[in-house]
């Protein structure tokens, strides 16, 4: 409340704190998925009372050495940025929640916007995420994903409705 000082609500201050943590975690994954090209940056803007300032994003493009608005990303670039943010959010929640573990994540579509190389890097990040006891479910119509995913359930449309086709059940061993 000092004269001439920026005014910031407590709520916005807390949101900015966690948002910066999410962006930092997201950048670790985005860097890998974009082969070091993209990094997210929190927008620096004049602080106004009762606004959510400081919660916007820019993207730094290492190829052009320029910062730009995230709205200028292509479909595939937007997908890996959004995926990175979701994973960064999960990391921050897990680290802040006193031992709460996020055991499952489902990703619906978006992979069709990726070129072959970026698709492989994104899937590599998801495979790494699924190591251990975590489940990562991918919902997609992209044929290349069928080759990259070991365990899958396929939903097939039929005249009497949809049905599931999955891996053959493993034979039970008798003792």
Backbone bond lengths (Angstrom), bond angles and torsions (degrees), N, CA, C in turn:
res aa  C-N    CA-C-N  psi(-1)  N-CA   C-N-CA  omega(-1)  CA-C   N-CA-C  phi
1 X - - - 1.445 - - 1.529 111.84 -
2 X 1.312 118.42 16.01 1.456 121.38 179.51 1.528 109.88 -75.03
3 X 1.318 118.14 142.14 1.466 120.63 178.47 1.522 110.70 -59.50
4 X 1.333 116.63 131.53 1.461 122.55 178.47 1.524 114.35 82.34
5 X 1.319 117.47 -9.42 1.467 120.66 -179.83 1.531 109.94 -83.59
6 X 1.331 116.19 154.02 1.466 120.50 176.69 1.515 109.25 -65.04
7 X 1.314 116.25 141.74 1.461 120.71 179.14 1.519 108.15 -104.29
8 X 1.308 114.91 133.05 1.453 120.50 -175.91 1.520 107.95 -145.11
9 X 1.337 116.27 129.47 1.460 118.74 177.50 1.521 109.00 -73.76
10 X 1.305 116.25 156.35 1.460 120.78 178.17 1.530 110.38 -60.81
11 X 1.330 115.73 -41.49 1.468 120.71 179.25 1.529 110.72 -58.33
12 X 1.329 117.49 -45.96 1.462 121.00 -179.49 1.521 110.61 -65.89
13 X 1.323 117.30 -38.50 1.455 121.26 177.63 1.529 110.69 -58.72
14 X 1.330 117.16 -46.43 1.472 121.96 179.89 1.528 110.12 -65.58
15 X 1.335 117.01 -44.06 1.462 120.18 178.50 1.522 111.59 -59.81
16 X 1.327 116.61 -42.81 1.465 120.28 179.02 1.527 110.91 -62.67
17 X 1.322 116.59 -41.01 1.464 121.07 179.40 1.534 110.73 -57.93
18 X 1.318 116.75 -52.06 1.466 119.81 -178.45 1.527 111.47 -70.59
19 X 1.316 116.83 -35.70 1.465 120.37 178.70 1.528 110.37 -61.24
20 X 1.325 117.62 -43.60 1.473 120.58 178.43 1.532 110.70 -63.16
21 X 1.329 117.22 -36.95 1.469 120.06 177.27 1.528 111.06 -65.52
22 X 1.350 117.14 -42.88 1.463 121.65 178.23 1.523 109.89 -61.35
23 X 1.331 117.31 -45.26 1.464 121.50 -179.51 1.528 110.71 -62.65
24 X 1.323 117.84 -41.20 1.468 120.69 178.34 1.529 110.98 -61.50
25 X 1.335 117.20 -44.21 1.472 120.33 177.76 1.532 110.64 -66.77
26 X 1.326 116.73 -41.54 1.469 121.07 -179.60 1.522 110.77 -60.98
27 X 1.318 117.16 -38.00 1.466 120.40 -177.77 1.524 112.97 -63.80
28 X 1.325 117.22 -28.98 1.462 119.30 176.83 1.532 110.34 -62.59
29 X 1.324 116.53 -41.53 1.464 120.68 -179.68 1.533 111.33 -78.74
30 X 1.343 116.67 -41.82 1.467 120.32 -178.96 1.519 110.82 -61.56
31 X 1.311 116.82 -38.10 1.462 120.06 177.80 1.526 111.06 -59.49
32 X 1.327 116.57 -43.67 1.475 120.15 178.90 1.518 111.37 -67.74
33 X 1.339 116.73 -44.24 1.469 119.58 -176.43 1.523 112.57 -70.80
34 X 1.325 117.74 -24.47 1.465 120.30 -179.60 1.521 111.80 -104.27
35 X 1.314 117.60 12.92 1.466 123.21 -179.23 1.529 110.73 55.60
36 X 1.334 116.72 40.63 1.458 121.87 176.91 1.516 115.33 79.64
37 X 1.324 116.98 8.37 1.467 119.00 -176.32 1.527 113.34 -81.12
38 X 1.337 118.31 -43.83 1.458 120.94 -171.07 1.526 113.03 -113.02
39 X 1.337 114.28 145.04 1.459 123.35 173.83 1.527 107.24 -140.91
40 X 1.307 116.44 134.48 1.460 120.88 177.42 1.522 109.61 -83.80
41 X 1.327 115.73 143.99 1.459 121.46 177.84 1.520 109.02 -133.43
42 X 1.316 116.27 136.39 1.462 120.20 174.85 1.526 107.94 -68.53
43 X 1.320 115.74 135.26 1.461 119.64 179.21 1.523 109.52 -68.94
44 X 1.300 114.38 139.35 1.452 120.87 175.46 1.522 105.93 -102.81
45 X 1.319 115.82 116.90 1.459 120.74 -176.77 1.514 109.00 -139.55
46 X 1.308 116.65 157.75 1.464 118.19 177.74 1.531 110.22 -59.36
47 X 1.305 116.74 137.53 1.459 121.82 -178.00 1.524 109.21 -83.11
48 X 1.322 115.67 130.13 1.460 121.94 177.55 1.517 108.07 -119.32
49 X 1.308 115.86 145.95 1.457 120.74 -179.40 1.524 110.74 -63.30
50 X 1.323 115.98 138.20 1.474 123.76 175.97 1.519 113.47 62.30
51 X 1.307 118.92 29.64 1.462 121.02 174.66 1.520 108.78 -120.36
52 X 1.279 115.43 167.43 1.457 121.35 178.08 1.530 109.48 -96.38
53 X 1.312 117.77 45.15 1.456 121.32 -178.79 1.527 109.78 -64.46
54 X 1.312 115.34 152.86 1.451 120.41 -179.94 1.510 113.81 82.03
55 X 1.332 117.83 9.30 1.459 120.57 -178.78 1.525 111.61 -113.34
56 X 1.319 117.03 13.05 1.463 121.29 176.30 1.519 110.03 -94.33
57 X 1.330 116.16 164.08 1.463 120.68 -177.53 1.519 111.77 -125.48
58 X 1.314 113.51 144.19 1.453 122.38 166.80 1.517 106.00 -118.73
59 X 1.311 115.95 167.41 1.457 120.27 175.14 1.528 107.78 -124.98
60 X 1.320 114.81 133.93 1.457 120.50 174.89 1.520 106.67 -95.02
61 X 1.329 116.66 127.76 1.459 123.35 179.26 1.520 107.93 -105.17
62 X 1.328 116.72 108.64 1.464 121.40 -177.70 1.528 111.93 -66.58
63 X 1.341 118.52 -23.63 1.465 120.42 178.71 1.518 111.26 -69.00
64 X 1.323 117.11 -40.50 1.468 121.73 -177.93 1.524 112.27 -98.95
65 X 1.349 117.22 -11.19 1.451 123.48 -176.16 1.529 111.35 59.22
66 X 1.354 115.88 34.93 1.456 121.44 -179.72 1.519 111.06 -126.16
67 X 1.315 114.99 150.84 1.454 122.12 173.69 1.525 106.67 -100.80
68 X 1.354 116.14 138.71 1.458 120.14 178.75 1.522 109.59 -146.80
69 X 1.316 115.86 167.40 1.454 121.49 -180.00 1.528 109.41 -69.01
70 X 1.319 117.49 143.50 1.463 120.73 179.87 1.527 112.26 -62.61
71 X 1.325 116.79 -20.94 1.466 120.16 179.19 1.524 112.22 -65.23
72 X 1.324 117.68 -14.68 1.469 121.04 -179.36 1.523 112.87 -88.65
73 X 1.340 117.97 -2.13 1.463 120.92 179.19 1.526 109.95 -70.44
74 X 1.317 115.76 147.78 1.467 120.34 175.42 1.525 109.25 -71.12
75 X 1.326 116.67 175.41 1.467 120.79 179.66 1.519 112.62 -58.59
76 X 1.328 117.20 -47.23 1.459 121.10 -180.00 1.517 112.10 -67.39
77 X 1.339 116.07 -40.36 1.461 120.17 178.18 1.530 110.58 -65.09
78 X 1.325 116.33 -40.63 1.470 120.70 177.48 1.518 110.69 -62.49
79 X 1.331 116.95 -39.65 1.462 120.68 -179.29 1.523 111.13 -62.94
80 X 1.334 118.04 -47.75 1.468 118.55 -178.38 1.523 110.90 -69.75
81 X 1.334 117.97 -30.43 1.467 120.31 175.34 1.526 109.96 -66.93
82 X 1.331 117.01 -44.85 1.469 120.92 179.31 1.527 111.02 -65.45
83 X 1.324 116.71 -41.49 1.462 120.80 177.73 1.525 110.08 -62.37
84 X 1.315 117.15 -42.88 1.464 121.57 177.94 1.522 111.13 -61.73
85 X 1.336 116.71 -41.85 1.464 120.09 178.30 1.527 111.23 -64.35
86 X 1.324 116.89 -41.60 1.466 120.05 178.89 1.524 110.74 -62.61
87 X 1.320 116.46 -42.79 1.461 120.00 179.13 1.528 110.76 -68.77
88 X 1.331 117.22 -37.81 1.462 121.20 176.40 1.509 111.32 -63.67
89 X 1.329 116.47 -40.72 1.464 121.36 177.06 1.528 109.94 -61.77
90 X 1.326 116.47 -44.72 1.465 120.48 179.07 1.532 110.33 -61.31
91 X 1.332 117.22 -40.33 1.469 120.79 178.74 1.525 111.41 -62.21
92 X 1.342 116.62 -45.20 1.464 120.72 -178.15 1.523 110.63 -67.39
93 X 1.329 117.62 -42.65 1.464 120.62 178.53 1.520 109.64 -61.01
94 X 1.303 116.43 -46.15 1.461 120.65 -178.15 1.527 110.87 -63.17
95 X 1.335 117.04 -40.90 1.466 120.69 -179.17 1.520 111.94 -72.18
96 X 1.331 117.33 -26.99 1.468 121.05 -174.94 1.519 113.82 -97.00
97 X 1.292 118.04 -10.32 1.463 120.40 -169.71 1.521 113.79 -96.48
98 X 1.304 117.98 20.72 1.457 120.17 174.46 1.511 114.44 59.92
99 X 1.309 118.07 51.83 1.451 121.28 176.50 1.510 115.13 92.76
100 X 1.335 118.56 -0.29 1.466 120.07 175.96 1.514 107.91 -69.47
101 X 1.308 115.58 132.85 1.465 120.91 -179.33 1.526 108.47 -116.98
102 X 1.326 115.38 132.19 1.457 120.58 175.49 1.519 107.49 -90.37
103 X 1.323 116.00 108.00 1.455 121.09 -172.56 1.517 114.54 -91.88
104 X 1.328 118.03 -13.54 1.464 120.01 -177.05 1.517 110.52 -142.42
105 X 1.310 115.01 144.58 1.454 121.82 176.05 1.525 107.48 -143.12
106 X 1.328 116.08 134.61 1.457 121.30 177.47 1.517 109.14 -118.47
107 X 1.311 116.29 132.62 1.459 122.68 -179.12 1.518 107.40 -119.36
108 X 1.322 115.28 122.62 1.459 121.33 -176.20 1.524 110.11 -106.93
109 X 1.309 115.48 113.55 1.462 123.34 173.63 1.516 113.58 61.92
110 X 1.328 115.39 -171.34 1.455 122.06 -179.60 1.507 113.77 96.69
111 X 1.327 117.54 -24.41 1.458 120.37 -176.38 1.528 112.83 -68.71
112 X 1.325 116.98 -24.38 1.463 121.00 -179.91 1.514 113.27 -66.39
113 X 1.335 117.47 -15.40 1.461 121.22 -179.71 1.525 112.14 -87.86
114 X 1.330 117.44 -4.22 1.461 121.07 -174.74 1.523 111.75 -94.90
115 X 1.332 115.18 143.06 1.465 118.64 172.08 1.524 107.70 -74.80
116 X 1.316 116.24 169.17 1.467 121.68 -172.59 1.532 112.70 -58.19
117 X 1.319 116.72 -43.19 1.461 121.41 -177.63 1.533 111.23 -67.80
118 X 1.332 116.91 -44.39 1.463 120.94 179.89 1.524 110.30 -68.00
119 X 1.329 117.23 -36.71 1.460 121.40 176.16 1.526 110.12 -59.27
120 X 1.311 116.67 -44.71 1.467 120.55 179.86 1.528 110.81 -63.57
121 X 1.339 117.82 -41.19 1.473 120.41 178.78 1.528 110.76 -67.26
122 X 1.332 117.31 -41.48 1.472 120.53 179.06 1.524 110.35 -63.42
123 X 1.320 116.64 -44.19 1.463 119.75 178.91 1.525 111.02 -65.97
124 X 1.321 117.01 -35.12 1.465 120.41 175.98 1.522 111.12 -60.89
125 X 1.334 116.11 -40.79 1.469 120.36 178.34 1.519 110.37 -65.53
126 X 1.343 117.21 -39.13 1.468 120.17 179.98 1.526 111.54 -71.57
127 X 1.320 117.00 -36.78 1.468 120.31 176.82 1.526 109.21 -63.30
128 X 1.325 116.03 -43.88 1.464 120.24 178.36 1.526 110.33 -61.16
129 X 1.317 116.39 -38.53 1.461 121.76 178.90 1.524 111.17 -65.56
130 X 1.331 116.59 -34.23 1.460 120.64 -175.90 1.526 113.05 -83.06
131 X 1.319 117.72 -7.78 1.461 119.65 178.45 1.520 108.43 -66.18
132 X 1.283 115.79 141.95 1.464 119.41 -174.45 1.513 109.08 95.80
133 X 1.316 116.57 -137.98 1.457 121.21 -175.13 1.522 113.67 -104.13
134 X 1.306 118.80 13.79 1.466 121.47 -176.84 1.518 111.49 -90.65
135 X 1.328 114.37 141.61 1.460 121.04 176.26 1.521 108.82 -104.73
136 X 1.319 116.18 126.87 1.456 121.31 174.94 1.518 106.83 -119.53
137 X 1.327 115.96 113.89 1.459 121.43 179.04 1.511 109.88 -100.72
138 X 1.315 116.18 133.06 1.467 121.76 179.38 1.519 107.96 -118.14
139 X 1.319 115.76 125.10 1.455 121.64 178.10 1.524 106.23 -108.66
140 X 1.333 116.74 115.93 1.462 118.38 -174.12 1.522 111.28 -158.73
141 X 1.328 113.94 159.34 1.465 121.69 174.06 1.527 111.50 -108.37
142 X 1.318 118.04 8.30 1.459 122.68 -175.54 1.531 109.77 -79.59
143 X 1.339 117.54 117.01 1.472 120.56 -177.40 1.529 114.25 -59.31
144 X 1.344 118.59 -34.23 1.464 120.52 -178.78 1.524 111.92 -62.40
145 X 1.326 116.63 -27.25 1.466 119.36 -179.66 1.520 111.76 -67.42
146 X 1.319 116.97 -29.64 1.474 119.38 178.34 1.515 111.08 -58.83
147 X 1.331 116.52 -35.21 1.457 120.49 179.26 1.526 111.85 -75.23
148 X 1.335 116.97 -31.26 1.456 121.07 -174.96 1.525 114.10 -85.50
149 X 1.325 117.32 -18.75 1.463 120.86 -175.99 1.522 109.61 -104.99
150 X 1.325 115.42 124.19 1.461 120.24 -177.66 1.521 112.58 -73.37
151 X 1.310 117.50 -53.19 1.464 121.74 -177.66 1.516 108.76 -101.12
152 X 1.317 115.99 125.12 1.467 118.49 -177.52 1.516 111.33 -146.96
153 X 1.320 113.39 154.82 1.456 122.49 171.10 1.514 105.62 -120.21
154 X 1.281 117.17 125.44 1.463 121.35 -177.97 1.517 108.68 -108.56
155 X 1.328 115.58 128.97 1.460 121.78 177.22 1.523 106.73 -96.91
156 X 1.328 115.82 119.75 1.469 120.85 179.94 1.517 109.77 -112.11
157 X 1.309 114.98 135.31 1.459 121.42 179.19 1.527 108.57 -84.16
158 X 1.310 115.65 136.86 1.460 120.68 178.08 1.522 109.92 -136.13
159 X 1.317 116.19 175.11 1.469 120.17 -178.66 1.525 112.52 -65.03
160 X 1.315 116.35 -30.83 1.469 119.84 -179.01 1.531 111.72 -98.26
161 X 1.322 116.85 11.34 1.458 121.06 179.55 1.519 110.76 121.18
162 X 1.286 115.90 -179.40 1.461 121.34 -179.31 1.523 110.25 -84.68
163 X 1.317 114.51 151.69 1.463 119.44 174.53 1.527 108.54 -141.90
164 X 1.318 115.48 162.51 1.452 121.93 -176.58 1.511 111.01 -97.77
165 X 1.308 114.22 142.51 1.457 121.17 172.53 1.523 105.82 -130.63
166 X 1.280 116.43 122.56 1.460 120.42 -177.68 1.504 110.21 -133.13
167 X 1.303 115.96 -168.59 1.463 119.20 178.76 1.524 110.26 -65.65
168 X 1.301 115.55 149.25 1.464 120.18 176.93 1.513 108.64 -64.34
169 X 1.328 117.02 138.89 1.476 117.94 179.77 1.521 110.26 -62.81
170 X 1.319 114.05 142.35 1.460 119.45 179.49 1.529 108.49 -73.56
171 X 1.329 117.23 138.04 1.478 119.27 179.16 1.516 110.02 -64.19
172 X 1.337 113.97 139.44 1.472 119.21 177.89 1.512 110.01 -76.62
173 X 1.294 115.10 139.06 1.463 119.94 176.98 1.521 108.53 -95.39
174 X 1.299 115.23 134.63 1.470 119.32 177.99 1.506 109.28 -94.39
175 X 1.320 114.18 144.20 1.487 119.68 179.66 1.484 111.54 -79.78
